[in-house]
């Protein structure tokens, strides 16, 4: 463990918290992105539960593959994992009219809002007091935009959001190393069909169904 993480653990260790206050509900976009956040939160004394709700992922086979990979990782490292069925209409309804928006634009913000609100509500339903997301570990995501949506939702839903910017302090590289160590499947695009950057002839059928 580096000196940085020793210092972090000293400052933020949650060992004196009540058991229910240690539990944190973690929205996970995939197993790769959960690798570092799960171990970081555990190191701080939290008890993370993974939550897979990603109706943006296209196609269903890709959605299911990422979900299965997350379940496999959680089983190996003894994290509880809760998953939702594939619900693509949730995403298409939430982002209607924003199909041509660029990456990191308003479509992505609406997608963040959709997934984080579902996470906050599910967390409350299950008795969690805190939630967070692995979305911030990606260098392709603007953490400020993620946190803006998350704080708004936390206030509206009456639950605490933990604003960990997991890409900081080499977090992205560490999560990649964890993925390599565990031979994880690594996707080549964010998730939605609009984020697939390949020639049309290589994309095949990308209809909503």
Buried (B, 14 or more C-beta within 10 A) or exposed (E): EEEEBEEBBEEEEBEEEEEEBBBBBBBBBBBBBBBBBBBBBBBBBBBBBBBBBBBBBBBEEBBBBBBBBBBBBBEEBEBEBBBBEBBBEBBBEBBEEBEEBEBEEEBBBBBBBBBBBBBBBBBBEEEBBBBBBBBBBBEEBBBEBBBBBBBBBBEEBEBBBBBBEBBEBEBBEBBBEBBEEBEBBEBEBBBBBBBBEEEEEEEEEEEEE
